[in-house]
Amino acid sequence: MAVEVVYRSSRDPERLFMDKAEADRYDKMLELAESLAEVLQKAVPSLSEQQVEELGIYMAKNRDIFARAFKNQPDALAELEQPAE
Amino acid sequence: MAVEVVYRSSRDPERLFMDKAEADRYDKMLELAESLAEVLQKAVPSLSEQQVEELGIYMAKNRDIFARAFKNQPDALAELEQPAE
């Protein structure tokens, strides 16, 4: 038995990481997802809380592709994989 | 009376522009909006056609802000204005 260090994002305390860098990336992804959910909810009020959460997480997980699409490569979106169910 | 040149995007033939560059920008915005609507519909199947269309147009109109947010400045989203009703 031994004491070991684990890392987690305060935004999702259930999920533990052995690697700090990985926990950082996960925290940043959740941060972007939350901000996106908030602005999209205001922009399209008919969306449910769950829908904007799913949208935010989906886009935040694929942030590199969306960054390129919004910058000047709409075709980058073709690289998106279907979400795993 | 005189004949004059007007421009339009084939994606929205109702809207006419006197300025070709403006018509080009509008066409590019609609192109991005359509691609976004398509990928978001697949990612979150519960969204209605109208909801993904609104999301796509909203984000495409604000593409510069979203590009920065996805790249590395989530705070850029704070610059978004409330959508005009």
Backbone of each chain as nested JSON, in Angstrom:
{
  "chains": [
    {"id": "A", "residues": [
      {"number": 1, "name": "MET", "atoms": {"N": [0.843, -1.196, 0.0], "CA": [0.0, 0.0, 0.0], "C": [0.874, 1.241, 0.0]}},
      {"number": 2, "name": "ALA", "atoms": {"N": [0.401, 2.266, -0.624], "CA": [1.185, 3.506, -0.642], "C": [0.248, 4.66, -0.934]}},
      {"number": 3, "name": "VAL", "atoms": {"N": [0.65, 5.822, -0.519], "CA": [-0.113, 7.019, -0.839], "C": [0.312, 7.471, -2.224]}},
      {"number": 4, "name": "GLU", "atoms": {"N": [-0.645, 7.85, -3.072], "CA": [-0.245, 8.342, -4.385], "C": [-0.997, 9.622, -4.71]}},
      {"number": 5, "name": "VAL", "atoms": {"N": [-0.412, 10.391, -5.589], "CA": [-1.016, 11.653, -6.008], "C": [-1.936, 11.417, -7.188]}},
      {"number": 6, "name": "VAL", "atoms": {"N": [-3.152, 11.952, -7.096], "CA": [-4.03, 11.948, -8.274], "C": [-4.508, 13.374, -8.493]}},
      {"number": 7, "name": "TYR", "atoms": {"N": [-4.934, 13.637, -9.697], "CA": [-5.344, 14.989, -10.058], "C": [-6.789, 14.979, -10.547]}},
      {"number": 8, "name": "ARG", "atoms": {"N": [-7.47, 16.11, -10.33], "CA": [-8.825, 16.207, -10.843], "C": [-9.138, 17.671, -11.145]}},
      {"number": 9, "name": "SER", "atoms": {"N": [-10.11, 17.888, -11.998], "CA": [-10.606, 19.229, -12.275], "C": [-11.729, 19.519, -11.287]}},
      {"number": 10, "name": "SER", "atoms": {"N": [-11.717, 20.712, -10.687], "CA": [-12.789, 21.05, -9.747], "C": [-14.143, 21.12, -10.467]}},
      {"number": 11, "name": "ARG", "atoms": {"N": [-14.102, 21.198, -11.814], "CA": [-15.359, 21.235, -12.574], "C": [-15.997, 19.856, -12.684]}},
      {"number": 12, "name": "ASP", "atoms": {"N": [-15.245, 18.807, -12.4], "CA": [-15.754, 17.444, -12.51], "C": [-14.958, 16.561, -11.548]}},
      {"number": 13, "name": "PRO", "atoms": {"N": [-15.254, 16.691, -10.233], "CA": [-14.435, 16.036, -9.208], "C": [-14.438, 14.515, -9.276]}},
      {"number": 14, "name": "GLU", "atoms": {"N": [-15.384, 13.941, -9.993], "CA": [-15.473, 12.487, -10.058], "C": [-14.336, 11.878, -10.872]}},
      {"number": 15, "name": "ARG", "atoms": {"N": [-13.844, 12.687, -11.828], "CA": [-12.869, 12.102, -12.751], "C": [-11.441, 12.371, -12.276]}},
      {"number": 16, "name": "LEU", "atoms": {"N": [-10.703, 11.299, -12.013], "CA": [-9.339, 11.427, -11.494], "C": [-8.309, 11.079, -12.567]}},
      {"number": 17, "name": "PHE", "atoms": {"N": [-7.207, 11.796, -12.51], "CA": [-6.126, 11.561, -13.471], "C": [-4.833, 11.275, -12.73]}},
      {"number": 18, "name": "MET", "atoms": {"N": [-4.032, 10.384, -13.273], "CA": [-2.705, 10.127, -12.708], "C": [-1.722, 11.167, -13.217]}},
      {"number": 19, "name": "ASP", "atoms": {"N": [-2.044, 11.762, -14.339], "CA": [-1.125, 12.683, -15.009], "C": [-1.654, 14.109, -14.916]}},
      {"number": 20, "name": "LYS", "atoms": {"N": [-0.835, 15.01, -14.373], "CA": [-1.309, 16.373, -14.162], "C": [-1.617, 17.085, -15.476]}},
      {"number": 21, "name": "ALA", "atoms": {"N": [-0.776, 16.874, -16.474], "CA": [-0.992, 17.54, -17.766], "C": [-2.333, 17.119, -18.367]}},
      {"number": 22, "name": "GLU", "atoms": {"N": [-2.657, 15.858, -18.176], "CA": [-3.928, 15.361, -18.718], "C": [-5.11, 15.997, -17.968]}},
      {"number": 23, "name": "ALA", "atoms": {"N": [-4.955, 16.129, -16.65], "CA": [-5.994, 16.793, -15.856], "C": [-6.149, 18.249, -16.282]}},
      {"number": 24, "name": "ASP", "atoms": {"N": [-5.037, 18.907, -16.574], "CA": [-5.08, 20.294, -17.057], "C": [-5.845, 20.394, -18.372]}},
      {"number": 25, "name": "ARG", "atoms": {"N": [-5.523, 19.504, -19.281], "CA": [-6.211, 19.535, -20.585], "C": [-7.71, 19.31, -20.406]}},
      {"number": 26, "name": "TYR", "atoms": {"N": [-8.052, 18.384, -19.522], "CA": [-9.47, 18.092, -19.279], "C": [-10.165, 19.309, -18.668]}},
      {"number": 27, "name": "ASP", "atoms": {"N": [-9.492, 19.977, -17.725], "CA": [-10.062, 21.164, -17.098], "C": [-10.278, 22.283, -18.127]}},
      {"number": 28, "name": "LYS", "atoms": {"N": [-9.307, 22.471, -18.992], "CA": [-9.438, 23.505, -20.033], "C": [-10.569, 23.183, -21.006]}},
      {"number": 29, "name": "MET", "atoms": {"N": [-10.719, 21.905, -21.321], "CA": [-11.786, 21.491, -22.221], "C": [-13.136, 21.81, -21.579]}},
      {"number": 30, "name": "LEU", "atoms": {"N": [-13.266, 21.469, -20.278], "CA": [-14.537, 21.735, -19.587], "C": [-14.803, 23.232, -19.454]}},
      {"number": 31, "name": "GLU", "atoms": {"N": [-13.745, 24.001, -19.268], "CA": [-13.899, 25.459, -19.153], "C": [-14.47, 26.027, -20.451]}},
      {"number": 32, "name": "LEU", "atoms": {"N": [-13.877, 25.62, -21.573], "CA": [-14.376, 26.095, -22.871], "C": [-15.808, 25.604, -23.103]}},
      {"number": 33, "name": "ALA", "atoms": {"N": [-16.069, 24.344, -22.755], "CA": [-17.408, 23.781, -22.954], "C": [-18.458, 24.577, -22.175]}},
      {"number": 34, "name": "GLU", "atoms": {"N": [-18.116, 24.956, -20.944], "CA": [-19.068, 25.729, -20.13], "C": [-19.331, 27.102, -20.725]}},
      {"number": 35, "name": "SER", "atoms": {"N": [-18.258, 27.768, -21.186], "CA": [-18.437, 29.091, -21.783], "C": [-19.272, 29.005, -23.056]}},
      {"number": 36, "name": "LEU", "atoms": {"N": [-19.002, 27.991, -23.856], "CA": [-19.771, 27.813, -25.092], "C": [-21.241, 27.568, -24.778]}},
      {"number": 37, "name": "ALA", "atoms": {"N": [-21.493, 26.7, -23.809], "CA": [-22.873, 26.379, -23.447], "C": [-23.621, 27.652, -23.048]}},
      {"number": 38, "name": "GLU", "atoms": {"N": [-22.925, 28.508, -22.318], "CA": [-23.557, 29.739, -21.85], "C": [-23.927, 30.677, -23.013]}},
      {"number": 39, "name": "VAL", "atoms": {"N": [-22.989, 30.905, -23.923], "CA": [-23.301, 31.837, -25.022], "C": [-24.325, 31.238, -25.984]}},
      {"number": 40, "name": "LEU", "atoms": {"N": [-24.272, 29.926, -26.197], "CA": [-25.225, 29.323, -27.136], "C": [-26.632, 29.317, -26.547]}},
      {"number": 41, "name": "GLN", "atoms": {"N": [-26.699, 29.16, -25.223], "CA": [-28.009, 29.203, -24.572], "C": [-28.66, 30.577, -24.75]}},
      {"number": 42, "name": "LYS", "atoms": {"N": [-27.836, 31.625, -24.647], "CA": [-28.378, 32.975, -24.844], "C": [-28.743, 33.225, -26.296]}},
      {"number": 43, "name": "ALA", "atoms": {"N": [-27.931, 32.677, -27.194], "CA": [-28.15, 32.935, -28.623], "C": [-29.384, 32.215, -29.145]}},
      {"number": 44, "name": "VAL", "atoms": {"N": [-29.612, 31.004, -28.636], "CA": [-30.752, 30.192, -29.094], "C": [-31.502, 29.702, -27.856]}},
      {"number": 45, "name": "PRO", "atoms": {"N": [-32.38, 30.567, -27.335], "CA": [-33.026, 30.275, -26.048], "C": [-33.862, 28.997, -26.027]}},
      {"number": 46, "name": "SER", "atoms": {"N": [-34.247, 28.501, -27.187], "CA": [-35.09, 27.298, -27.198], "C": [-34.286, 26.039, -26.863]}},
      {"number": 47, "name": "LEU", "atoms": {"N": [-32.964, 26.143, -26.825], "CA": [-32.151, 24.967, -26.506], "C": [-32.294, 24.599, -25.036]}},
      {"number": 48, "name": "SER", "atoms": {"N": [-32.308, 23.304, -24.763], "CA": [-32.384, 22.846, -23.37], "C": [-30.988, 22.884, -22.755]}},
      {"number": 49, "name": "GLU", "atoms": {"N": [-30.961, 22.822, -21.426], "CA": [-29.676, 22.832, -20.727], "C": [-28.819, 21.64, -21.171]}},
      {"number": 50, "name": "GLN", "atoms": {"N": [-29.459, 20.512, -21.344], "CA": [-28.688, 19.338, -21.75], "C": [-28.14, 19.483, -23.167]}},
      {"number": 51, "name": "GLN", "atoms": {"N": [-28.946, 20.077, -24.05], "CA": [-28.477, 20.262, -25.431], "C": [-27.263, 21.185, -25.488]}},
      {"number": 52, "name": "VAL", "atoms": {"N": [-27.315, 22.308, -24.754], "CA": [-26.158, 23.22, -24.828], "C": [-24.939, 22.587, -24.153]}},
      {"number": 53, "name": "GLU", "atoms": {"N": [-25.169, 21.755, -23.145], "CA": [-24.031, 21.077, -22.52], "C": [-23.38, 20.106, -23.514]}},
      {"number": 54, "name": "GLU", "atoms": {"N": [-24.221, 19.357, -24.211], "CA": [-23.681, 18.421, -25.214], "C": [-22.951, 19.16, -26.329]}},
      {"number": 55, "name": "LEU", "atoms": {"N": [-23.538, 20.271, -26.778], "CA": [-22.897, 21.07, -27.837], "C": [-21.543, 21.588, -27.368]}},
      {"number": 56, "name": "GLY", "atoms": {"N": [-21.521, 22.135, -26.157], "CA": [-20.284, 22.702, -25.631], "C": [-19.187, 21.662, -25.526]}},
      {"number": 57, "name": "ILE", "atoms": {"N": [-19.529, 20.508, -24.969], "CA": [-18.507, 19.467, -24.808], "C": [-18.048, 18.927, -26.163]}},
      {"number": 58, "name": "TYR", "atoms": {"N": [-18.986, 18.748, -27.065], "CA": [-18.603, 18.249, -28.395], "C": [-17.634, 19.206, -29.084]}},
      {"number": 59, "name": "MET", "atoms": {"N": [-17.977, 20.484, -29.057], "CA": [-17.11, 21.45, -29.743], "C": [-15.79, 21.635, -29.009]}},
      {"number": 60, "name": "ALA", "atoms": {"N": [-15.825, 21.641, -27.687], "CA": [-14.584, 21.824, -26.924], "C": [-13.643, 20.639, -27.12]}},
      {"number": 61, "name": "LYS", "atoms": {"N": [-14.197, 19.432, -27.234], "CA": [-13.349, 18.263, -27.466], "C": [-12.695, 18.33, -28.84]}},
      {"number": 62, "name": "ASN", "atoms": {"N": [-13.344, 19.001, -29.755], "CA": [-12.825, 19.112, -31.123], "C": [-12.376, 20.543, -31.418]}},
      {"number": 63, "name": "ARG", "atoms": {"N": [-11.856, 21.199, -30.403], "CA": [-11.567, 22.632, -30.546], "C": [-10.599, 22.955, -31.675]}},
      {"number": 64, "name": "ASP", "atoms": {"N": [-9.622, 22.098, -31.933], "CA": [-8.662, 22.418, -32.992], "C": [-9.351, 22.479, -34.356]}},
      {"number": 65, "name": "ILE", "atoms": {"N": [-10.216, 21.522, -34.584], "CA": [-10.935, 21.504, -35.867], "C": [-11.846, 22.72, -35.984]}},
      {"number": 66, "name": "PHE", "atoms": {"N": [-12.572, 23.038, -34.901], "CA": [-13.459, 24.201, -34.97], "C": [-12.655, 25.497, -35.106]}},
      {"number": 67, "name": "ALA", "atoms": {"N": [-11.496, 25.565, -34.459], "CA": [-10.667, 26.774, -34.596], "C": [-10.311, 27.0, -36.057]}},
      {"number": 68, "name": "ARG", "atoms": {"N": [-9.92, 25.939, -36.744], "CA": [-9.557, 26.086, -38.161], "C": [-10.773, 26.428, -39.002]}},
      {"number": 69, "name": "ALA", "atoms": {"N": [-11.897, 25.784, -38.702], "CA": [-13.112, 26.052, -39.486], "C": [-13.538, 27.514, -39.35]}},
      {"number": 70, "name": "PHE", "atoms": {"N": [-13.465, 28.049, -38.13], "CA": [-13.891, 29.432, -37.926], "C": [-12.861, 30.411, -38.48]}},
      {"number": 71, "name": "LYS", "atoms": {"N": [-11.602, 29.988, -38.479], "CA": [-10.597, 30.914, -38.978], "C": [-10.759, 31.07, -40.485]}},
      {"number": 72, "name": "ASN", "atoms": {"N": [-10.479, 30.048, -41.242], "CA": [-10.66, 30.191, -42.69], "C": [-10.739, 28.879, -43.444]}},
      {"number": 73, "name": "GLN", "atoms": {"N": [-10.991, 27.789, -42.731], "CA": [-11.075, 26.491, -43.42], "C": [-12.357, 25.761, -43.064]}},
      {"number": 74, "name": "PRO", "atoms": {"N": [-13.489, 26.186, -43.594], "CA": [-14.742, 25.495, -43.27], "C": [-14.655, 23.998, -43.575]}},
      {"number": 75, "name": "ASP", "atoms": {"N": [-13.801, 23.629, -44.536], "CA": [-13.677, 22.216, -44.901], "C": [-13.114, 21.358, -43.777]}},
      {"number": 76, "name": "ALA", "atoms": {"N": [-12.463, 22.001, -42.816], "CA": [-11.899, 21.243, -41.697], "C": [-12.984, 20.436, -40.987]}},
      {"number": 77, "name": "LEU", "atoms": {"N": [-14.214, 20.923, -41.034], "CA": [-15.315, 20.242, -40.337], "C": [-15.521, 18.82, -40.85]}},
      {"number": 78, "name": "ALA", "atoms": {"N": [-15.088, 18.577, -42.081], "CA": [-15.249, 17.234, -42.65], "C": [-14.406, 16.216, -41.893]}},
      {"number": 79, "name": "GLU", "atoms": {"N": [-13.415, 16.699, -41.132], "CA": [-12.554, 15.783, -40.372], "C": [-13.208, 15.277, -39.093]}},
      {"number": 80, "name": "LEU", "atoms": {"N": [-14.315, 15.884, -38.705], "CA": [-14.965, 15.479, -37.46], "C": [-15.493, 14.066, -37.574]}},
      {"number": 81, "name": "GLU", "atoms": {"N": [-15.231, 13.302, -36.535], "CA": [-15.788, 11.954, -36.514], "C": [-17.182, 11.991, -35.923]}},
      {"number": 82, "name": "GLN", "atoms": {"N": [-17.91, 10.979, -36.232], "CA": [-19.221, 10.857, -35.601], "C": [-19.023, 10.677, -34.108]}},
      {"number": 83, "name": "PRO", "atoms": {"N": [-19.856, 11.299, -33.291], "CA": [-19.71, 11.122, -31.85], "C": [-19.968, 9.671, -31.461]}},
      {"number": 84, "name": "ALA", "atoms": {"N": [-19.167, 9.173, -30.542], "CA": [-19.4, 7.817, -30.043], "C": [-20.625, 7.847, -29.145]}},
      {"number": 85, "name": "GLU", "atoms": {"N": [-21.471, 6.878, -29.306], "CA": [-22.677, 6.833, -28.447], "C": [-22.338, 6.191, -27.121]}}
    ]},
    {"id": "B", "residues": [
      {"number": 1, "name": "MET", "atoms": {"N": [-33.967, 55.823, -65.922], "CA": [-33.88, 54.365, -65.762], "C": [-32.556, 53.856, -66.323]}},
      {"number": 2, "name": "ALA", "atoms": {"N": [-32.059, 52.826, -65.702], "CA": [-30.797, 52.257, -66.178], "C": [-30.688, 50.826, -65.685]}},
      {"number": 3, "name": "VAL", "atoms": {"N": [-29.901, 50.056, -66.402], "CA": [-29.631, 48.693, -65.941], "C": [-28.503, 48.764, -64.93]}},
      {"number": 4, "name": "GLU", "atoms": {"N": [-28.649, 48.007, -63.844], "CA": [-27.551, 48.008, -62.887], "C": [-27.208, 46.593, -62.456]}},
      {"number": 5, "name": "VAL", "atoms": {"N": [-26.004, 46.442, -61.991], "CA": [-25.534, 45.136, -61.56], "C": [-25.837, 44.958, -60.082]}},
      {"number": 6, "name": "VAL", "atoms": {"N": [-26.443, 43.839, -59.736], "CA": [-26.584, 43.493, -58.324], "C": [-26.005, 42.092, -58.131]}},
      {"number": 7, "name": "TYR", "atoms": {"N": [-25.673, 41.786, -56.901], "CA": [-25.029, 40.508, -56.594], "C": [-25.856, 39.762, -55.564]}},
      {"number": 8, "name": "ARG", "atoms": {"N": [-25.8, 38.439, -55.619], "CA": [-26.481, 37.65, -54.603], "C": [-25.746, 36.33, -54.4]}},
      {"number": 9, "name": "SER", "atoms": {"N": [-25.98, 35.72, -53.252], "CA": [-25.45, 34.384, -52.991], "C": [-26.491, 33.39, -53.465]}},
      {"number": 10, "name": "SER", "atoms": {"N": [-26.04, 32.34, -54.134], "CA": [-26.999, 31.329, -54.6], "C": [-27.627, 30.602, -53.413]}},
      {"number": 11, "name": "ARG", "atoms": {"N": [-27.017, 30.749, -52.23], "CA": [-27.576, 30.109, -51.033], "C": [-28.772, 30.872, -50.471]}},
      {"number": 12, "name": "ASP", "atoms": {"N": [-28.946, 32.109, -50.919], "CA": [-30.044, 32.942, -50.423], "C": [-30.379, 33.984, -51.491]}},
      {"number": 13, "name": "PRO", "atoms": {"N": [-31.053, 33.525, -52.546], "CA": [-31.254, 34.376, -53.733], "C": [-32.106, 35.614, -53.472]}},
      {"number": 14, "name": "GLU", "atoms": {"N": [-32.801, 35.643, -52.355], "CA": [-33.679, 36.784, -52.056], "C": [-32.882, 38.032, -51.717]}},
      {"number": 15, "name": "ARG", "atoms": {"N": [-31.7, 37.818, -51.169], "CA": [-30.947, 38.962, -50.663], "C": [-29.956, 39.48, -51.711]}},
      {"number": 16, "name": "LEU", "atoms": {"N": [-30.169, 40.733, -52.109], "CA": [-29.34, 41.335, -53.162], "C": [-28.367, 42.346, -52.569]}},
      {"number": 17, "name": "PHE", "atoms": {"N": [-27.193, 42.404, -53.169], "CA": [-26.154, 43.336, -52.715], "C": [-25.697, 44.197, -53.887]}},
      {"number": 18, "name": "MET", "atoms": {"N": [-25.408, 45.45, -53.601], "CA": [-24.846, 46.334, -54.623], "C": [-23.34, 46.122, -54.716]}},
      {"number": 19, "name": "ASP", "atoms": {"N": [-22.782, 45.591, -53.653], "CA": [-21.328, 45.474, -53.551], "C": [-20.93, 43.999, -53.618]}},
      {"number": 20, "name": "LYS", "atoms": {"N": [-20.056, 43.666, -54.565], "CA": [-19.694, 42.261, -54.735], "C": [-18.958, 41.699, -53.518]}},
      {"number": 21, "name": "ALA", "atoms": {"N": [-18.071, 42.484, -52.937], "CA": [-17.314, 42.001, -51.778], "C": [-18.26, 41.662, -50.622]}},
      {"number": 22, "name": "GLU", "atoms": {"N": [-19.295, 42.466, -50.478], "CA": [-20.262, 42.217, -49.406], "C": [-21.05, 40.922, -49.684]}},
      {"number": 23, "name": "ALA", "atoms": {"N": [-21.403, 40.729, -50.954], "CA": [-22.101, 39.492, -51.331], "C": [-21.204, 38.284, -51.083]}},
      {"number": 24, "name": "ASP", "atoms": {"N": [-19.907, 38.432, -51.366], "CA": [-18.946, 37.351, -51.114], "C": [-18.894, 37.013, -49.629]}},
      {"number": 25, "name": "ARG", "atoms": {"N": [-18.815, 38.035, -48.805], "CA": [-18.748, 37.793, -47.356], "C": [-20.005, 37.086, -46.863]}},
      {"number": 26, "name": "TYR", "atoms": {"N": [-21.146, 37.533, -47.394], "CA": [-22.416, 36.927, -46.995], "C": [-22.458, 35.454, -47.42]}},
      {"number": 27, "name": "ASP", "atoms": {"N": [-21.989, 35.177, -48.635], "CA": [-21.978, 33.802, -49.13], "C": [-21.074, 32.925, -48.272]}},
      {"number": 28, "name": "LYS", "atoms": {"N": [-19.912, 33.429, -47.911], "CA": [-18.978, 32.662, -47.071], "C": [-19.568, 32.419, -45.684]}},
      {"number": 29, "name": "MET", "atoms": {"N": [-20.276, 33.418, -45.158], "CA": [-20.907, 33.254, -43.849], "C": [-21.946, 32.132, -43.92]}},
      {"number": 30, "name": "LEU", "atoms": {"N": [-22.78, 32.163, -44.993], "CA": [-23.811, 31.119, -45.115], "C": [-23.193, 29.742, -45.329]}},
      {"number": 31, "name": "GLU", "atoms": {"N": [-22.082, 29.7, -46.043], "CA": [-21.417, 28.412, -46.286], "C": [-20.961, 27.803, -44.956]}},
      {"number": 32, "name": "LEU", "atoms": {"N": [-20.322, 28.626, -44.142], "CA": [-19.87, 28.141, -42.832], "C": [-21.069, 27.749, -41.969]}},
      {"number": 33, "name": "ALA", "atoms": {"N": [-22.11, 28.572, -41.986], "CA": [-23.305, 28.286, -41.183], "C": [-23.908, 26.93, -41.56]}},
      {"number": 34, "name": "GLU", "atoms": {"N": [-23.961, 26.653, -42.852], "CA": [-24.533, 25.374, -43.308], "C": [-23.685, 24.195, -42.856]}},
      {"number": 35, "name": "SER", "atoms": {"N": [-22.364, 24.345, -42.974], "CA": [-21.483, 23.246, -42.543], "C": [-21.601, 23.012, -41.047]}},
      {"number": 36, "name": "LEU", "atoms": {"N": [-21.663, 24.095, -40.28], "CA": [-21.805, 23.969, -38.831], "C": [-23.112, 23.278, -38.486]}},
      {"number": 37, "name": "ALA", "atoms": {"N": [-24.193, 23.711, -39.129], "CA": [-25.504, 23.129, -38.846], "C": [-25.471, 21.617, -39.068]}},
      {"number": 38, "name": "GLU", "atoms": {"N": [-24.785, 21.224, -40.133], "CA": [-24.726, 19.802, -40.476], "C": [-23.983, 18.995, -39.409]}},
      {"number": 39, "name": "VAL", "atoms": {"N": [-22.801, 19.484, -38.991], "CA": [-22.039, 18.7, -38.008], "C": [-22.709, 18.726, -36.629]}},
      {"number": 40, "name": "LEU", "atoms": {"N": [-23.337, 19.843, -36.278], "CA": [-23.973, 19.915, -34.955], "C": [-25.217, 19.031, -34.906]}},
      {"number": 41, "name": "GLN", "atoms": {"N": [-25.9, 18.942, -36.046], "CA": [-27.073, 18.068, -36.101], "C": [-26.676, 16.621, -35.864]}},
      {"number": 42, "name": "LYS", "atoms": {"N": [-25.539, 16.224, -36.438], "CA": [-25.063, 14.845, -36.243], "C": [-24.588, 14.635, -34.807]}},
      {"number": 43, "name": "ALA", "atoms": {"N": [-23.951, 15.67, -34.252], "CA": [-23.37, 15.537, -32.908], "C": [-24.452, 15.481, -31.829]}},
      {"number": 44, "name": "VAL", "atoms": {"N": [-25.507, 16.27, -32.025], "CA": [-26.584, 16.333, -31.031], "C": [-27.914, 16.12, -31.772]}},
      {"number": 45, "name": "PRO", "atoms": {"N": [-28.255, 14.86, -31.987], "CA": [-29.414, 14.545, -32.847], "C": [-30.748, 15.106, -32.347]}},
      {"number": 46, "name": "SER", "atoms": {"N": [-30.822, 15.441, -31.065], "CA": [-32.105, 15.941, -30.561], "C": [-32.396, 17.367, -31.031]}},
      {"number": 47, "name": "LEU", "atoms": {"N": [-31.398, 18.039, -31.626], "CA": [-31.629, 19.412, -32.081], "C": [-32.551, 19.424, -33.293]}},
      {"number": 48, "name": "SER", "atoms": {"N": [-33.422, 20.424, -33.352], "CA": [-34.299, 20.55, -34.512], "C": [-33.544, 21.231, -35.649]}},
      {"number": 49, "name": "GLU", "atoms": {"N": [-34.103, 21.125, -36.847], "CA": [-33.472, 21.746, -38.013], "C": [-33.348, 23.252, -37.805]}},
      {"number": 50, "name": "GLN", "atoms": {"N": [-34.387, 23.837, -37.219], "CA": [-34.341, 25.281, -37.015], "C": [-33.274, 25.668, -35.979]}},
      {"number": 51, "name": "GLN", "atoms": {"N": [-33.162, 24.859, -34.942], "CA": [-32.158, 25.164, -33.915], "C": [-30.734, 25.104, -34.485]}},
      {"number": 52, "name": "VAL", "atoms": {"N": [-30.428, 24.074, -35.283], "CA": [-29.066, 24.01, -35.822], "C": [-28.831, 25.122, -36.836]}},
      {"number": 53, "name": "GLU", "atoms": {"N": [-29.882, 25.531, -37.545], "CA": [-29.717, 26.636, -38.489], "C": [-29.399, 27.921, -37.723]}},
      {"number": 54, "name": "GLU", "atoms": {"N": [-30.146, 28.16, -36.643], "CA": [-29.882, 29.365, -35.835], "C": [-28.479, 29.341, -35.233]}},
      {"number": 55, "name": "LEU", "atoms": {"N": [-28.09, 28.163, -34.724], "CA": [-26.749, 28.036, -34.142], "C": [-25.679, 28.321, -35.196]}},
      {"number": 56, "name": "GLY", "atoms": {"N": [-25.848, 27.717, -36.367], "CA": [-24.856, 27.886, -37.432], "C": [-24.716, 29.342, -37.84]}},
      {"number": 57, "name": "ILE", "atoms": {"N": [-25.84, 30.017, -38.031], "CA": [-25.786, 31.417, -38.462], "C": [-25.211, 32.296, -37.365]}},
      {"number": 58, "name": "TYR", "atoms": {"N": [-25.605, 32.044, -36.148], "CA": [-25.073, 32.85, -35.039], "C": [-23.547, 32.722, -34.947]}},
      {"number": 59, "name": "MET", "atoms": {"N": [-23.08, 31.5, -35.003], "CA": [-21.632, 31.302, -34.87], "C": [-20.884, 31.8, -36.107]}},
      {"number": 60, "name": "ALA", "atoms": {"N": [-21.455, 31.591, -37.277], "CA": [-20.776, 32.047, -38.499], "C": [-20.698, 33.575, -38.544]}},
      {"number": 61, "name": "LYS", "atoms": {"N": [-21.73, 34.251, -38.058], "CA": [-21.697, 35.716, -38.03], "C": [-20.633, 36.226, -37.071]}},
      {"number": 62, "name": "ASN", "atoms": {"N": [-20.337, 35.443, -36.071], "CA": [-19.346, 35.83, -35.06], "C": [-18.095, 34.965, -35.176]}},
      {"number": 63, "name": "ARG", "atoms": {"N": [-17.753, 34.595, -36.384], "CA": [-16.681, 33.609, -36.579], "C": [-15.34, 34.049, -36.013]}},
      {"number": 64, "name": "ASP", "atoms": {"N": [-15.048, 35.332, -36.064], "CA": [-13.738, 35.779, -35.56], "C": [-13.622, 35.532, -34.056]}},
      {"number": 65, "name": "ILE", "atoms": {"N": [-14.695, 35.832, -33.354], "CA": [-14.689, 35.616, -31.902], "C": [-14.593, 34.124, -31.578]}},
      {"number": 66, "name": "PHE", "atoms": {"N": [-15.377, 33.31, -32.293], "CA": [-15.31, 31.866, -32.03], "C": [-13.938, 31.303, -32.42]}},
      {"number": 67, "name": "ALA", "atoms": {"N": [-13.355, 31.805, -33.487], "CA": [-12.018, 31.322, -33.888], "C": [-11.033, 31.539, -32.753]}},
      {"number": 68, "name": "ARG", "atoms": {"N": [-11.074, 32.726, -32.143], "CA": [-10.145, 33.001, -31.043], "C": [-10.463, 32.145, -29.825]}},
      {"number": 69, "name": "ALA", "atoms": {"N": [-11.756, 31.986, -29.534], "CA": [-12.146, 31.187, -28.368], "C": [-11.677, 29.744, -28.518]}},
      {"number": 70, "name": "PHE", "atoms": {"N": [-11.816, 29.186, -29.712], "CA": [-11.408, 27.795, -29.915], "C": [-9.898, 27.67, -29.975]}},
      {"number": 71, "name": "LYS", "atoms": {"N": [-9.242, 28.719, -30.43], "CA": [-7.785, 28.601, -30.523], "C": [-7.179, 28.597, -29.118]}},
      {"number": 72, "name": "ASN", "atoms": {"N": [-7.271, 29.683, -28.416], "CA": [-6.709, 29.661, -27.054], "C": [-7.2, 30.792, -26.161]}},
      {"number": 73, "name": "GLN", "atoms": {"N": [-8.293, 31.443, -26.552], "CA": [-8.805, 32.539, -25.734], "C": [-10.28, 32.348, -25.42]}},
      {"number": 74, "name": "PRO", "atoms": {"N": [-10.616, 31.429, -24.53], "CA": [-12.045, 31.23, -24.213], "C": [-12.728, 32.525, -23.78]}},
      {"number": 75, "name": "ASP", "atoms": {"N": [-11.931, 33.443, -23.199], "CA": [-12.504, 34.712, -22.738], "C": [-13.065, 35.558, -23.872]}},
      {"number": 76, "name": "ALA", "atoms": {"N": [-12.622, 35.284, -25.096], "CA": [-13.117, 36.068, -26.231], "C": [-14.638, 35.996, -26.325]}},
      {"number": 77, "name": "LEU", "atoms": {"N": [-15.218, 34.908, -25.824], "CA": [-16.676, 34.733, -25.914], "C": [-17.428, 35.838, -25.177]}},
      {"number": 78, "name": "ALA", "atoms": {"N": [-16.763, 36.452, -24.201], "CA": [-17.407, 37.532, -23.45], "C": [-17.701, 38.737, -24.342]}},
      {"number": 79, "name": "GLU", "atoms": {"N": [-17.036, 38.794, -25.497], "CA": [-17.264, 39.931, -26.406], "C": [-18.54, 39.789, -27.221]}},
      {"number": 80, "name": "LEU", "atoms": {"N": [-19.13, 38.612, -27.178], "CA": [-20.34, 38.402, -27.974], "C": [-21.477, 39.268, -27.457]}},
      {"number": 81, "name": "GLU", "atoms": {"N": [-22.153, 39.89, -28.386], "CA": [-23.322, 40.662, -27.981], "C": [-24.543, 39.754, -27.945]}},
      {"number": 82, "name": "GLN", "atoms": {"N": [-25.509, 40.192, -27.218], "CA": [-26.768, 39.464, -27.229], "C": [-27.325, 39.529, -28.635]}},
      {"number": 83, "name": "PRO", "atoms": {"N": [-27.907, 38.433, -29.101], "CA": [-28.492, 38.454, -30.444], "C": [-29.669, 39.425, -30.496]}},
      {"number": 84, "name": "ALA", "atoms": {"N": [-29.754, 40.137, -31.579], "CA": [-30.897, 41.046, -31.758], "C": [-32.127, 40.203, -32.029]}},
      {"number": 85, "name": "GLU", "atoms": {"N": [-33.213, 40.554, -31.413], "CA": [-34.444, 39.774, -31.65], "C": [-35.137, 40.267, -32.895]}}
    ]}
  ]
}
